[in-house]
Amino acid sequence: MTRTTPPVVRESPASRVGAAALSWVSAHREGFALDARALSADGDVNTSWKPLGELAQVCGLVRDRTDPADPRHRTAADLLGFAWRQTGDGRLFTALQRLEPFATYPLEVYAAFASAGLREPGYERAAATVAGTRGWRATEQDPNRRLGILNSERRGGLTRHGPVAPALRRTWLGALPEPWTFERAAGYTLTHVVFHLTDWGRAPDGVPPDLAGYLGHWLPPWLDTCLEGRQWDLACELTAVAVSLPTAPDRALLHDAWTRLAAAQHADGALPETGGTAGAPAPSGFRGCYHSTLMAAFAAALTVARLDDENTPAPTVPATPRSTPR
C-alpha cells in the first residue's frame, strides 16, 4: 500500500494562530446555524445570515489556499459543507428572494458560496431578473457597499449593474484621504474595499497602483496603531490587506503583527474583538469573538499562502506558551 506523505506545514505565529482559530470555529459551528427566524420578517440578519456568510467566505478561502492533505483544508471544507447545508443546499436563497426581492444581503451571502463552487441555478435566475431592474440599479447605498454589490454580482454569475472604477473612487480609500483621518470605521471600509477588489485576497493585482502605493506607505502605522490599541478584529483585517497587495509583503511587519496577535489569542483558539490578553478571561460568548476568530483564520491562511507564493520563508521563532484563562 502506498503511503501519502503529509504536507510540511511551516510553523510560524501565523500558522499557529490560524490553526487554533479554525479549531475554535469548528468546535462552535452551531453558533453559525440558521434558526427558525432566518426567514421571518422580524429576524435579525446580523445574527443569522451575516455570520453564516462570513463563515462561508473564510472557509472557502482557507480551503482554496491550503493543501488538500492539510488538516486546515479538511476542516475548512467540512465547515463550508455545514454552512451550505444550513441554506438547504441553496434553496433558502430563492425563498429569501421572494420575501425581500430588493434586499442585497441574500446576494452578498450567496456570492461567498458561489465563489467556492456551490451554486443554486434557480436563485441565480431569480436574482438576475431583479438585478436587471431600474429599481435595483437605483438602490441607495454607501460607496463601499455598492462596490461590494458589484463584486457579489460578478461572483454570483450576474451581470454587473455598473462599472467598478467610479464606485471605487467614491469610497474612503479610493479618495486617497489624508492619513491622519484614519479611524475605526474608515479602517473597516478600507479593508473591505481591498477584499472586493482582490476577490478576498485571491487576486492581489486587482488593487490599482495608486491605492497599492498609498497602502504600502500608510498601512504599517495604521496596523501598529490597532495592535497597540488591542483592536484585534480590525488588526486581523489589516493584516489580511497587507498580504493582498500586488507588492511582496513586508515580512518584518507580518512577523510583528502575528506575534502580537498570538499573545492575545486564548488557549481554546478564540480571539477577542478588542482588549484583553491571553491571560485574561475568555471572550464573553459566541458573539463576542466569532468574527475576530474568523478573521484570524482568514488572515493567517492568506499570510502563509502568500509567503509560500513569494518563496520567502517566514522567520522561525520559538513557540510562545499560551496562558490558560482563569
N, C-alpha and C positions, 0 to 999 in steps of 0.2 A: 504494500500500500504506500502510495506517495504521500509524504507529509508536506504540508504547505507551511513555509517559514513565515511566522507572523512579521508584520512590518515593524521596523525600528522607529519608535516614536521618540523624537528628541525631547529630553527632559528640559524644561525651561519654566520660569514663572508663568508664562502664558499657557503652556500646555497643562500645567498642574491646575491652575485656576479654572481653565476651560473644562477639563475633565470632571473636576469636583462640582462645578456649576451644573453641568449636564446631568450628573448623577442626582443632584438635588431636584432638578426639574422632573426627571423620570420618577423619582420617589413621590413627587407631589402632583402627578399628572391629573389626578381627579379634580384638582383646583381649576383646571382649564376646561372641564367638561361643561357642555351646554345643559341648562336645566329647562324646565317646562316654560319658563318665561322668555326664552330666547326668541320665540315667535309671538310674544304678547305685546300689545300696544303700550303697556306700561313697563316693559322690560328695559333694563339698563344695558345699552350696547357696550358701555365701557367696562362692564364686569362680566360680559358674556362673549360676544363676538370679537371684541378687540383683543383680549388675551389669547383667544384661540388663534386668531390671525397672526399674532406675534409669535406664538409657538410654531405655527407652520412656517413662517418666514425664516426663523432662526434654524429650525431643524432641517429645512430644505437646503439652506446654505451649508450647515455643518456636514450634512450627508454628501453634498457635492464637492466639498473641499477636503475630505478625508479619504484615506484608502479604504476600500471595501472590507478589508480584514481588520481594520482598526476598530476597537470596541466603541469608540465615539461614533463611528459611522453606523454601526448596528443600532446603537441607542437612538441616534437621531432618526434613522429610518423607521424604527419602531414607534417613536413618538409622532412622526409625521403620519403614519398609518392610523394611529389612535385619533389624531386630530381630524383626519379625513372622515373617519367613521362617525365622528360627532356630527358631521354635516349630512349624514345619511348618504355618504359617497357623492356628495354634491347636490343632492336633490333639495335640500333645505334652502339653497340659494335661489332656486326657482320660486319657492314659497315666499321668501323674503321679497323677491322682485314683485310679486303680486300684491303684497301688503304695503310696500313702500317703493313704488316704481321709480321715483326720482331721488331716492337716498343713494349716496355714493359709497357708504361703508360696505354694502354687500360685494360690490365690485372690488374694492380695495382688499378685502379679506380673501375673496376668491382668487385674486391675482397672485397671492402668495402660494396658493396651492397649484395654480396653473403653471407658475414658473418652475415648480417641482415636478411637472408632468402629470398632475392629477386634474382632470378636466371633466366638465359636465356639459355636453353639447346643447342640451335643452336650455340651460341657463344662459349660455353664450348667445343663443339665438334671441332670447327674450331681452337680454341686456343690449344687444346690437340694435334692436328696434327702438328702445328708449334712447340710446346714445345718439341716434340719428335725428332726434327732435330738436327744434329750436329751444325748447324748454331746458333740455339738458345742457346745451351749449351756453345758455344764458344764466345758469345757476351761479349765484354769487358765492365766491369762496375766497379765503385767504390765499395769497400768491403761492405759498408753499403747498397748500392743499391742492390747488389747481395743478401744480407740477406733478404732484403725486397721482392725481386722477389721470393725467396724460400717460404717465408710466403704467398705471394699472390697466388702462385701455390696451396699451401695447402688449402687456404681459397676458391679458385676458383674451387676446385674439380679436380685439375690436379695432376699428379704425379710429385713430386719434382725432378728437374733435377740434384740434388746433395745433399750431406749431409750438415747439418746446422753447426755442430761444427767447421769444418775448415773455413767456411765463417765467423763465429763469431770471430774467433781468428785473422782474418786479419783486423778487424775493430779497430778503435782507442780505444774504450772501451775494446774490447776483449784482447788487449795487456797489460792492466792494466798499463797505462802510468804514468810517473811522474806527480803528481797532479798539479804542477806549470805550466805544458804545456796546461792546460785548457784555451780555449779562445772560442769566439762566435761560430765559425764553428765546433769546437770539441763538444761544448755543444749540438748543433742540431744533430750531428751524434750520440752522446751517447743516447740522448732521443729516437731517432728512433730505435736504436738497442734494447733498452728495450721494446719499443712498439711492435717490431716484435717478440721478444722472449715471450712476455706475451699476445699476441693477443690483443694488445691495452688495457692493464690493466685488462683483464678478468682472466688471469691465472698467478698470481704472482710467482708460483713455477717454471715457465719457466726460471727464471734467475738463472744461476749456482751459487753455494755457494761462489766461489771466487769473482765473479762480485758483488754479493749481499753484501759481506763484504766490498769490496772496495768502493762501492757506499754509504754504510751506514756510512763510515768514512768521505768521501770527498764531498758527495752531499750537506750537510748543508753549508759549507763555499762557495761552488760554487753558491748555490741558493742565499745566502746572498749577494754575490758579484753582481749578476744580479739584485737583488732588489735594492741594493744601487745605481747601475748604471742605474736604471729605464729601464732595458731591460725586459719589461713586457711580451712580447710574449715568450721569452726563459724562463722566470721565471715560467710562467704557465706550460710549458712543463716539467721543472724540478720538479715542484710540483706534476705533474701527475706521474712522475717517483717515487717520494718519497712514493706514495701510491700504487705503482705497484711492490714493492719488497716483498720477502717472509716474512720478519720480520715485526712485528707490527710497524706502522708508529709513528714517534715522534710527539705527539700532540702539544707540545710547538712550534716546528718548523712549523707545519702546521698553527697554530693559528697566528703566527707572519707573515707568508707569506700571508695569506688571509686578514689579517688586512691591510697590505701594498698594496695589490692588490685592495682592496676595496677603499682605498684612491685615487688610480689612475683611477678608473673607472668613467666614465661620467654619468650624470643623465639619459641619454637615454639608458644606458647599454653598450655603446661602450667602449672598452679598447684599447688605442693606442698601437702600437707595441713597441715603445720606447718613452722615455721622457714624459714631460708634467705631469700634475696632474689633479685632478677632477675639479679644479677651472680654468684651462687653457682652451683655445678654443678647441672645439670638434675636433677629428681627421679629417684630410682632406680627404673626400670622402670614398667610399666603400673600395678601395684598401688599404687605409692607416690603416685600423683597422679590416678588416673582419677576418683575420687569428688569430690575438691575441684575438679577441672576441670569436671566435670559441674555441680556446684553453682554455679560461677561463671557458666556459660552460663544456668542456670536463674534465678538471682537477677538477672542482667543483663536477661534478657527481661522479667521481672516489673517491674523498675525502669523500663525505657524505656517499656513499655506503660502503667504506672501514671502516670508523668509526663505521657504523652500524654493519658490519660483525664482527668487533673486539669487539663489545659490550662495547665500551669505549666512552661515551658521549663527544661530543665536548664541550669546555667551553662556558658558557653562557656569552655574553657580550652585552652591550647596543648597539642598532643600531647607526651607525655613520651617521649623516645627510650628504646628498650629496650637494655639492656646485653646483649651477646652472651655466652652462657655459655662459660666457658673449658674 
